[in-house]
Structures are given as structure tokens and as C-alpha cells.
Amino acid sequence: MNSKSIDKELKFLYSLRREGIKLGLQHTTDLLKFLGNPHSHYKTIHIAGTNGKGSTASYISSILIESGYKVGLYTSPHLVKFNERIRVNKSLITDKQISNFINRTKNTIKKIKSTFFESTTAMALDHFSNMNVDVAVIETGLGGRLDSTNIINPDLSIITPISMDHMDILGNNIESIANEKAGIIKNGIPIISSIQIKIVKEILKAKSDKLSAPITFIKKPKNVQVLNDRTEFEFCSKKFNIPLIGNFQADNAALAITAIKKFDLNISNEKIKNGLKKVKWAGRLQKIGDKIFYDVSHNEEGVKTTLNTLRNMFPNLNMYGLLCIKEDKVLSKISKQINQTFKKLLVTTSGNGFLMSSKKLSKKLNEEGIKNIRVPSVKSGLTKIKRMKKADDVTLIFGSHYIANELFDEFGISFDRDII
């Protein structure tokens, strides 16, 4: 399929963003009914939470593939191209398959005024049916209770760490957010949860008890060693090795291991180990150069975790930062984590219009007492940091998925070949 054709189809899909975010399941229900309810043809694993959803989904998918399953994976947002959101056995949905779906459903989408995420969710669930997957791993967009993905009746539900994010939609306190995330809990369906703070754990336990859904809270991995290119840890008396960096990645992997054991007891530890080793998940404390890291974390807890990991890895080194972020993020909370962290903090935006302007971001940080330098682009920011930093200094580019394309181009990283 030529690029002009798929550009036209994707333009239609992206235009649905004008419908905004509509929490509720009716549009997705109607669209899936039109498609013949494809999501009823295979098993599903549903993942909600604030941070770590994508990494956990990727670990689970990789282990299942290693164990002989044909696996669908639905995640969001994408880093470089839309196709990343929908995969089967790590192969991206093709431009032709996207085009076929849109041409089949365009009139129905228009009629019911389906949003971008509702339509994309239906596309994923339909694609997995067409590809005859055995199981699909489905990540929520945000929330849980009214998220489009909550149309599925999963075989297993998973909840990653819950913290403050998307407060404008999910509520401005941790109790409200936890209740929304707990909305994926279904009657009698087992739940595997990360270690949660006390109030969140109580909310999840109360909801699971009410619905007779057995819940398991994972144990903490032991002897975690974060190295320059991998993380090693022990879990349930077994040693594991993952190619992603950070204590939090050991936690995500432990969550995936516990979920796999619940989903299929016959999967061996050897398959689990091999599946974990083969995971690729770009933009999560990803090393893209010598002591240069890229992380998409964009809320208080995510930024805190990322910075703590780098401090532990490089305790005596200076750190330079390049930050860009979406308009809807609560900068006052993020500011608490980045205050007095960087020798120099640069701020920028992207040319795609999805991020806060560098002028506004710089002003807001100044109001929080955080000195910063405004630069016009990712490229100019990196050039400036290169001039200022010494060879042993660390650089962190963080805050958004939406700069990945610029970043990978700048470092000569092939998304298709190197990191997908």
C-alpha cells in the first residue's frame, strides 16, 4: 500500500480526536456488534494501573509467545507510528489491514460518533480475531471502569502501581483514581496486583471481595541489580535477567511472572526466563547513547522512579535534563521530583502540536522555583547539552512519547530494526 493511501486513512482516524475522550462503553459496544463481536473469539488478559502497564504487557506477551501461544498485544500511545499499538506475535498491524478496517467501519464510526480510542480499540480486537490469536493482552487507555477496553470479559485482570495521573478525568485524589482503575475487576475473574500503597490495596481488596474475584498482591523481587544494559533480580527463589533498566522494571517483571503462573501453570521457568530476555520496550529508561537515556515518564511517580534509578546507577555524577510534556500534566507535582536534580534543565516542545509550548513550560517551572533554559527543539537542546556536559555526565530526555521520532532520528536509531 502506498504511503498516500494510508496517510488518508490515518488522517480520518486522527480526526476522531475532535470527539475528545468519552468515558463509557456504548460506542465500543455498538462498533464491536457491527463487527460481529470479534473479542469473544479468544482469551484476554486485561491490564490497568498508572505506571508500568506497557512494560508489564510486553513481558507477558513475550513469555506467552516463547511458550507457543499466538499473542495479540494492544498498547498506547505509540512512539513512532500508529501500527505499534496493535501487534500479533510482535509483528505490527500492516497499513493494508488498518486501511481495510477503516474502509469497512468508516460509515458506522461517523454514525455513532466513535472517538479515536474507541475506534482503535475496536480495530485491535477485530484484528486479533482475524489473525486467530490464542490470547490478547489488552492495556487500558486510562482509568478502567469506563475505558473502552473494559468491554472485554478477561480470563485474568492485572493492576500495576496506582498513583496520581489524569486527575482531570479520573478524580483529584488517590481514592477516586483507585476506584476507577478497580473498575476492570470482573465477577469471579482472578486479579494480580503490584504492591500498592495501603489505601489503594484496601480499595482493590474491597472490590475483589464484593465480586468474589480472588486477588493476589505480588511479592517484592529480591537482590535487584540495575546494570548499564539490564536488570537482574531474584523472584520466588529463581534468578531472572531482563534487558530493561530499573528496580521498577524488576517489579513489573515480577508482576508478569505471577500473572503467567496464574494464567497457565504449565509454562516452565525456562520459558519465562527466555521470554523475559527477549523483551523490547522502547522509551522506558532506554539507553540511546553513552550515559544518555530516554524515558517517557510524565507523572510524579514515574519521574520519581526514573530519577531514583539514575541516582543509584550514577551516584556521583552531574545530570543534565531535557524536558517536554503534555498540557494536561500536573507540573507542580513533577516539579517536586526534579527540583535540585539537574545541573542544567532544558525545556522544549515538539512540532506536532501535542505538547505544551516551551515558553509556557519554562514559565511554569520558573513559578515553581526551578531554573531552566528554553530551547526551540529536541535537536537544539541536545546540541546545547553536548556543549555543556563533560564526558562522564548523565543526560536524561524525558516527559513524553511524542518526541521519540525526533530523538531516534537524531541518534540514528532504526525503530523497525533496533528497538521494536
Rosetta blueprint (number, residue, H / E / L):
1 M L
2 N L
3 S H
4 K H
5 S H
6 I H
7 D H
8 K H
9 E H
10 L H
11 K H
12 F H
13 L H
14 Y H
15 S H
16 L H
17 R H
18 R H
19 E H
20 G L
21 I L
22 K L
23 L L
24 G L
25 L L
26 Q H
27 H H
28 T H
29 T H
30 D H
31 L H
32 L H
33 K H
34 F H
35 L L
36 G L
37 N L
38 P H
39 H H
40 S H
41 H H
42 Y L
43 K E
44 T E
45 I E
46 H E
47 I E
48 A E
49 G L
50 T L
51 N L
52 G L
53 K H
54 G H
55 S H
56 T H
57 A H
58 S H
59 Y H
60 I H
61 S H
62 S H
63 I H
64 L H
65 I H
66 E H
67 S L
68 G L
69 Y L
70 K L
71 V E
72 G E
73 L E
74 Y E
75 T L
76 S L
77 P L
78 H L
79 L L
80 V L
81 K L
82 F H
83 N H
84 E H
85 R H
86 I E
87 R E
88 V E
89 N L
90 K L
91 S E
92 L E
93 I L
94 T L
95 D H
96 K H
97 Q H
98 I H
99 S H
100 N H
101 F H
102 I H
103 N H
104 R H
105 T H
106 K H
107 N H
108 T H
109 I H
110 K H
111 K H
112 I H
113 K L
114 S L
115 T L
116 F H
117 F H
118 E H
119 S H
120 T H
121 T H
122 A H
123 M H
124 A H
125 L H
126 D H
127 H H
128 F H
129 S H
130 N H
131 M L
132 N L
133 V L
134 D L
135 V E
136 A E
137 V E
138 I E
139 E E
140 T L
141 G L
142 L L
143 G L
144 G L
145 R L
146 L L
147 D L
148 S H
149 T H
150 N H
151 I H
152 I L
153 N L
154 P L
155 D L
156 L E
157 S E
158 I E
159 I E
160 T L
161 P L
162 I L
163 S L
164 M L
165 D L
166 H L
167 M H
168 D H
169 I H
170 L H
171 G L
172 N L
173 N L
174 I H
175 E H
176 S H
177 I H
178 A H
179 N H
180 E H
181 K H
182 A H
183 G H
184 I H
185 I L
186 K L
187 N L
188 G L
189 I L
190 P L
191 I E
192 I E
193 S E
194 S L
195 I L
196 Q L
197 I L
198 K H
199 I H
200 V H
201 K H
202 E H
203 I H
204 L H
205 K H
206 A H
207 K H
208 S H
209 D H
210 K H
211 L L
212 S L
213 A L
214 P L
215 I E
216 T E
217 F E
218 I L
219 K L
220 K L
221 P L
222 K E
223 N E
224 V E
225 Q E
226 V E
227 L L
228 N L
229 D L
230 R L
231 T E
232 E E
233 F E
234 E E
235 F E
236 C L
237 S L
238 K E
239 K E
240 F E
241 N E
242 I E
243 P L
244 L L
245 I L
246 G L
247 N H
248 F H
249 Q H
250 A H
251 D H
252 N H
253 A H
254 A H
255 L H
256 A H
257 I H
258 T H
259 A H
260 I H
261 K H
262 K H
263 F H
264 D L
265 L L
266 N L
267 I L
268 S L
269 N H
270 E H
271 K H
272 I H
273 K H
274 N H
275 G H
276 L H
277 K H
278 K L
279 V L
280 K L
281 W L
282 A L
283 G L
284 R L
285 L L
286 Q E
287 K E
288 I E
289 G E
290 D L
291 K L
292 I E
293 F E
294 Y E
295 D E
296 V L
297 S L
298 H L
299 N L
300 E H
301 E H
302 G H
303 V H
304 K H
305 T H
306 T H
307 L H
308 N H
309 T H
310 L H
311 R H
312 N H
313 M H
314 F L
315 P L
316 N L
317 L L
318 N L
319 M E
320 Y E
321 G E
322 L E
323 L E
324 C L
325 I L
326 K E
327 E L
328 D L
329 K L
330 V L
331 L H
332 S H
333 K H
334 I H
335 S H
336 K H
337 Q H
338 I H
339 N L
340 Q L
341 T L
342 F L
343 K L
344 K E
345 L E
346 L E
347 V E
348 T L
349 T L
350 S L
351 G L
352 N L
353 G L
354 F L
355 L E
356 M L
357 S L
358 S H
359 K H
360 K H
361 L H
362 S H
363 K H
364 K H
365 L H
366 N H
367 E H
368 E L
369 G L
370 I L
371 K L
372 N L
373 I E
374 R E
375 V L
376 P L
377 S L
378 V H
379 K H
380 S H
381 G H
382 L H
383 T H
384 K H
385 I H
386 K H
387 R H
388 M H
389 K L
390 K L
391 A L
392 D L
393 D L
394 V E
395 T E
396 L E
397 I E
398 F E
399 G L
400 S L
401 H L
402 Y L
403 I L
404 A H
405 N H
406 E H
407 L H
408 F H
409 D H
410 E H
411 F L
412 G L
413 I L
414 S L
415 F H
416 D H
417 R H
418 D H
419 I H
420 I L
